[in-house]
């Protein structure tokens, strides 16, 4: 009792949260399962009712599941998207009460004390929850009790709030090993456990067992901790008179950037994507999206980057509302910059400015890769989504330019004295080598699967400095690179 009001807690369990989320977008008529790799084995992560009726279950090997059910439709599981979906369901559940928290990875817990009368009673409130879940295509199980532990037990193992003592000990949220050990001792229900001597059980299983029991019975309080909604990085301004000039729009954008960047600074985050929505008087709207090369929260650096997009906006008969939102943010903690440090802000600004014209993905940089194969010693990545790295270590000289191997005429295992390359007749002046390189057999490479290459650095009398290699297993000479 709290202030004369009996405490009431509701547990909402979504037993097929992951599969329901996927099937909502792409329905499947028949058995369906999501798979997740665990210990180098694909296992069933979640499945629909049709698959369960065929005898499939969670944790089952996917190979065994396909043997039992050849018609099984499967897709890879995405626990990260399931967590985002559960967060959306938590916001939906706040319509019943403000105190809503998560219960594991597939449930919610609500402290509905004093809220049920707004729906006409507890039965009506639970009926509305079931109706809402049915409209959304979600499987749901509900439990309501005076404690959080009892509500969880009823949602997972019971059909009502009466008869807690008759529920199995697994309803106390215990580990599987503890449940198995209790069953071997003959303690199969909560009633059996509550009637047994506490001291021997505490010595054998630790204090956690008795804590779960006391939480379910209400002897130990277990509050419902509501989660705070994530910060919303959006500001808007409604204008008394419509505007249409680019300078006016940029002025309003500057006024919106200041409070937005202050909020980003307070949360120690920076914007990576900003969306400027311009609503016209005819109720139409246009958006200007700005993607940044690095997280930023400096209005003076961000504002000039909007000029190109704002200049291309069709204002129509005027713009009466402007909204600015940071749709993608990243952590940006405060840093102490010393006098000897070089700030990368100017490079980030340059990449962002060029990226607004040609796209951030088209501005690329080379990064070192762990491979002794020349053409695999680097990777190309977008500069906006990767950090510059050191580690360019070459124990032997490598050419500045690499290209596909070009065959040339030559005999023997030493560089030819004269050869023709790119319509040029070249004469070998000095040759350094050989450096033998073997292929990486653990990778699949159609260009080089077997054999070795003997690389030579050749300085020609005509001034060309080339990288040649010889293949002893199939005698032939090739040019693959050119030194500066």
N, C-alpha and C positions, 0 to 999 in steps of 0.2 A: 504494500500500500504506500502511496506517495501523496501526501496532502489529502487523504480521504479517497483517492482514485486508485483503483487497482491497476497495477502495471500490466501492460499487454505488449507482447512482442510477436511479430509475424516474420517467418522465414519463407522466402520465395526461392525455390530450387528449380533450376532449368536443367533437367537431366540430359537433354540433347542440345545444349546450347550451341556447340560448334557445328553440328550437322544441320540444325534448324537455320542457323545463320546462312550457310551456303545454299540450302534448298530454297530459302526465301527468294534468292536472286535467280537461281537456275534449278527449277524443280526437276525431280527425277521420279519416274513412275516405276518403282521396283526397289529392290534392296540397294542401299547406298551406305558407304562408309568413308571416313576420313582416315588417312594413314599418317603415321609419324615414325621416323627412324629412331630407334633406341638400341644402343649397343650393336650397331651395324646390322640391325634387323628391322624390317618394316613391320609395324604392328598396328592393329586397329586402335585408333584414337577416339573416335566417336562414330555412332551409326544410328540409322533411323529404325523405326518400329518394325518395318518389314524385314530388315536384316536380323533383328533380335529374334523375331519369330522363327527364323530359319536356324537358330542355334548359334549365331555368331555373338561374340561378346568383346568387350574392351580388353586390350592387352593381348588379344589373340594374334598369332603370326598371320601376316597378310597372305603368305603362300598357303597356309592351311585354310584360311577363309575362302580363297579362290577355289581351292579343291572342294570344299563343301558347297560353295555357291558360285558356279561358273559365270552366272549373269550379274555378279556383283559389280556395281559401278563405284569407282573410287576416285578420290581426289586428294592431293596433299593437304594436311592440316596446317592452319596458320594460327597458332596460339596468340600471336600479337594482335591479329584482327579480332579474335574472340574477346580479348581483354578490352579493346576499344568498343566492341558491341555491348559488353557488360556495363561499361561506363555509360553508354547511352541509355541502357535499361535502368541504371541507377537514377539518372535524371528523370526518366519517366515515372519512377516510383515515388519521387518527391511530391507528386500530386496527392498522395495519401497522407503523408506526414513529412516534416522537414528532417527528421532524424533517420537517414538511410545510409547504410554502410554495406560493404561487400562481405560476403561469406564464402571464402575460398575463391576458386576460379570460375564457379558456375552458379553462384547464389547471391542473394541479397538478404539483409536483415533490416527490419523496420521497427522502430519504437513507436507504436500507434496509440500509446497511452493518451486518452482524452481526445482521440481523433475519429474513432469509429462512429460516433453519433452524427458526424457530418455526412455520413453515407447512409444513415438510417439504421445502423447497427453493424456488428461484426460480420454477420452472415451476408448482408448486402455488400459490404466492402470487399469481402473475399470473392463474392460472385462477380463484382466489377473487375477485379484483378484477373479472374479466369476468362471473362469475356474479352478483356483487352488483349490477353495473351493469345486467345484463339483467333482474334482478328489479325494479329501479327504473324500467325502461323508458328507459334512457339508452344512447345510442351512445357507444362508448368505443374508443380506440386507445392502445396501450401501447408504451413503448420503455424498454429497460433497457440500461445501459452503465456504464462506469467514470467518465464525466464527464457533467455536466449538459447540455452542448451536444450530445453524441452521443446521449444519451437523447431529447432533444427531436427530433433529426433522425430517429431511428428511428421515433418515434411519429407523425411527420407525413409521412415520405417512405419509410420502410422497413418491413420485416416482421421483422427480427431485428437482433442486434447485430453480425453479421458484414457486411462490405462497406461500411464508412463511406466509403471512397474512391470507390465507385461511385455514391453519392448525388449529386443535383444541388446546385449551389452555393446554391440557395435554402434548403437544409437547415441553413445556418449562421446563420439568423435575420438575414438581410440585408434592406435596403430593396429594393423592387422596381426602383428605378432602378439600383442597384448591380448587381443580378442581371442586368438587361438589358445593361448595359455589359460585364460579364464574359462573357456569352454572345457578344456581338459580337466579343470578343477571342479567341474559341475556347475559353474556360475554362468548360466546362459542368458539370464534376463537381468534387467535393472533391479527388479525386486529381489532376486537372489543375491545380487551384489550388495544392495543396501542392507540386507539382513545378516551379512557375514561380518566376522570380526575385522575391524579396520586395521589394527596394528600389524597383524601378519601380512595383510595385503600391501600395506604401505611399505613394509620392509622389503617385500619381494619385488614389487612393481614401481616403487618410488612414489613421491607425493603427487605426481601427475594424475594417477588413476583416481585418487580420492578428490582431487580438485575438480575433475570433470563431473564426477558424481554430485558433488556439492553445488556446482554451478547449475546443473540440470534441476536439482531439487530446490534451488533458491537459497541455500545456506550461505553461499558465497556469491556476491553480486558480480555480474558480468555486463557492464554497460555497453550500449550501442554507440560506437564512435562514428558520427557522420563524416563523410569525406567532403572536403571543400572543392567547389568547382574550380577547374583550372582558370588562370587569369585570362581575361578576354582583352585582346589588344585591338580595340576598335574605337574610333571617335567619329563624330559626324557633326555637320553644321547645316541647319536649315536657313536659307537666305530669305530676307523679307522681299527683296527684289531680284528677279532673275539676272544672271550674268552670262556673258558669252565670249568675252575676250580672254585670250590665253593668259595675259598678265593678271587678270582678276582671279582666274582659276588657280594660278600659281600662288597668288597671295593668300587665298583661302587654304591651299594645301600647306603653306608655310605655317599658318596658324594652327592647323590640325597636327602637324608633325611635332610641334613642341610638347604638348601634353602626352602624345603617344610615346615619344622618346623618353620622357620622364618616367612613364610607367615601365618601359623596358629597362631603364636603368635601375629602378627600384627592385625589379625582379632579377637583375643581373643577367639579362638576356639581350640578344640582338636580333634584328629582323633579317631574314634571308629572302623573303618574298613579301612584297607590299602590293595591295590592291586598292586602287583609287576608283570609286564608283561615283559617276556623275549622273544624277537624275534630272531629266529635263521636265519642262512644264507640261509636255504632252504625255507624261508618265513613262516615256521611254528612258532607257539608261544605257550608258556606255562605261566600259571598264578600261582602266590603264593598269596593266600589271608590270611591276618592276621586280626583277630578279637580281639579287646582289651576289657578288663574288665572295663575300665574307659577311658574317653577322655585323650589322651596324646599328648604331642608335644616336648618331650625330646628325641633327637636322640640317646643318650647313653642308654636309657631305651628301646627304640623300636628296635634298631638294633639287639641285641642278639635274639629277638623273631623270627627273620626271618631265623635263622640258620637251623632249622629243615626242613622248606619248601624248602629252597634253596638247601639243601643237597639231596633232592629227585628229583631235576630237571634233565631231560635228555637234555644235551646241544647239542646233535647231532654233527654236524660238526663245531659248534661254535655259539656264541651269538653275534650279531652285534648291537643290540639296546635294551636298558632297560628303561622301563617307570614305574614310581611310582606315584600312585594317591590315595588320600584320598577320598574314595567313600562315606563315611558316617562321618559327623563331628557333634560335639555338642558344645554348648557354654562352654568355659573354661576361665572365667575372672581371672585376676591377683589377687592373694590373699596375704595378709600379714600374714606370719606364725610366731607366737611367739615362745619363747624358751620353753614354757610349752606344746605346741601342739605336738601331735604325727602324723607324716605324714602317710597317708594310702597308699603311693606309693608302698611299699614293698609287701603289701597284694595284691594290684591290679596287680603287676607284677607276683606274684605267680599264681593268678587266670588265667591271660593271658597265662602264660607258660603251665600250666596244660590244659587250654582250647584248645591250639593248638593240643594236643594229643587226648583228649576225647570229645571235644566240650564244648563251654561255657554253653550250656543249661544243661549239666550234672553236673555242679558244683552248688549245691543248698544250700540255707540257710533257717532256720525257722524264720518266722515273726509272731508277735502276731496278733490275730484276736479278734474282739469284739463279744465274745460269751461266755455264761456261760456253754455251753455243753463241756465236757472235750475234746472230739475228734474234736471239732470245734474251740478250743481256739488257733489254730495256722494255718498258711498256709505255703506251701513250694514254694519258688520262686527261679529262677536262680540268683545266687549271682552277676553275671555281670550286671544284668539289674534291680537290686533292691538295696536299701540302707539298711544297718543295722539299726534296730530300737530298742529303748527301749520300755518301757511300759509293760514289763512282770510283771503284778501285779496279785498275787494270794492271795485272802483273806483267803482261806483255803488251806491246804497242798495238793499238787498234785504229783502224782507219776512221776518218771523219765521216765518210760517206760509205754506206752499205747498199748493195743492190743485189738482185737475183744473179746467181752464178752465170757467167757468160763463157761458153767454151772457146778455147783458142787452140791453135795447132802447136803441138810440142811432143817430144819423145824423151824418154828417160825420166829419172826421178829428181832431176835438177831443173830449175827454170830454163826455158829455151833462150838461146842467145838472141834470136830474132823472132818476133811474132807480130800478128796483125790483130788490132783491137779497135773497134769503132772506126773503121776505115782509116786507121793510122798505122803506119809501119813503125814499130818500136824496137829499140835495141837495149838489151839488159846491160846496165852499167855495174851495179852492185846488188847482190842478193843475200838476204839475211834469213836464216832458218835452218832446218824446218821446225815448225811447232805442230806436233801431232794432236789432233782433237778427235775424240770419239763421240758418236751420237748419244743422246739421252734415251736409252732404250725403254725407260719407264714411262715415257710420253709417246703418244701416237703422233707421228709426223710423217706425212706422205712424201715430203721432200727429202727426208734423210732418215731412213730406218736402220740401215746397217752400213758397215764399212767405216773406214777412218779417212781423215783428210790431213795432209801435210801442208801447212800454210807457210808461205814465204813472203817477205817484204822485199819488193823489187824496185830499185831506183833506176829508171831508164835514162839513157843519154839525152833523150828529147825533153826531159824535165818532169815526166809523169812518175809519180810514186804510187805503185799499185800493190794490191794484196792478192796474191795468187795462191791457189792450192792444187795439190796433186792427189789423185785417188789411186793408191797402189792396187787395190783389189780389182779395179777396172781401169787400167792405165788411161788417164786423160788429164788435161790441164784446164783450169777455169780461172777467170778474174771475178772477184766478188766485192772489192772495195778500192777506194782511192784515198790516200793520205793527203793532208793539206800541203 
